[in-house]
């Protein structure tokens, strides 16, 4: 969902720039500011998407790795007899 939001913000940035440029009779600077403002959302959404993906991958593998580590430590501590 976050990657989709990132791509949507890119499209929204272009659309807001074009609409601001054609609707307002002010200088083109205002249109550029709107486009840049909305366009800055895309990197944040992509970064959040990457962070969530990494969290999901690590969240699934971490418990099993911890269990295996605990089992191997328990085997090492058991007296051989």
Buried (B, 14 or more C-beta within 10 A) or exposed (E): EBBEBBEEBBEBBEEBBEEBBEEEEEEEEEBEEBBEEBBEBBEEBBEBBEEEEEEEEEEEEEEEEEEEEEEEEEEEEEEEE
